[in-house]
Amino acid sequence: MYQSNRLCYTNKKCILQVKFQITDIKFDYADDVGEDDYYFRDDIVGQIWDADDDNDLLKKITSASGWCVKKINYNIVK
């Protein structure tokens, strides 16, 4: 089982969050900025993100970067 943080809201609903450490990522921005997959990559790789699951992780990274994630590799932080 993943180590997670319990996140509780005022309405007493609790969600377990998983810590993901990004090891590699590619964004889908080739049409806009060329083939430079390292444009945002260096800012994301190595960071630890809290998310409910891998789909939530993708949504959070997409929201933070402004670009859709094409491919991602990560480790679960224990």
C-alpha positions in Angstrom: 0.0 0.0 0.0 1.1 3.6 -0.7 2.1 5.9 2.1 -0.3 8.7 2.0 -1.4 11.8 3.8 -4.9 12.2 5.0 -6.5 15.3 3.7 -9.8 16.3 5.6 -12.2 19.0 4.6 -14.6 20.9 6.7 -17.5 18.7 5.7 -15.6 15.7 7.4 -14.8 14.1 4.0 -11.3 12.7 4.1 -9.2 11.7 1.1 -5.9 9.8 1.2 -3.3 11.4 -0.9 -0.3 9.7 -2.5 3.1 11.3 -2.9 4.5 11.0 -6.5 8.0 11.9 -7.4 8.3 12.7 -11.1 11.3 10.9 -12.8 10.5 11.8 -16.4 7.8 13.7 -18.3 7.0 14.7 -21.8 4.5 17.4 -22.7 2.3 17.6 -25.7 3.4 21.0 -27.0 5.4 20.1 -30.1 3.1 22.1 -32.4 3.5 25.3 -30.3 7.1 25.4 -29.2 8.9 22.9 -31.5 10.4 19.6 -30.6 12.0 20.9 -27.4 10.7 18.4 -24.8 12.8 20.0 -22.2 11.0 23.3 -22.1 9.2 22.6 -18.8 10.7 19.2 -18.1 13.5 20.4 -15.9 11.1 22.3 -13.7 8.9 19.2 -13.1 11.4 16.3 -12.9 12.4 15.6 -9.3 9.4 17.4 -7.7 7.1 15.6 -5.4 3.4 16.0 -6.0 0.5 15.1 -3.7 -2.5 13.6 -5.6 -5.4 11.2 -5.1 -4.2 8.9 -7.9 -2.3 9.0 -11.2 -5.2 10.7 -13.0 -5.4 13.4 -10.4 -1.6 13.8 -10.7 -1.9 14.4 -14.5 -4.7 17.0 -13.9 -2.5 18.8 -11.4 0.6 18.9 -13.6 -1.5 19.9 -16.6 -3.1 22.7 -14.6 0.2 23.9 -13.2 2.1 23.8 -16.5 -0.6 24.8 -18.9 0.3 21.8 -21.2 -1.1 18.4 -21.5 1.1 15.5 -20.4 2.0 13.1 -23.2 4.1 10.7 -21.1 5.0 10.5 -17.5 7.2 8.3 -15.2 7.1 8.5 -11.4 7.9 6.8 -8.2 5.7 6.5 -5.2 7.4 8.2 -2.2 7.2 6.0 0.9 
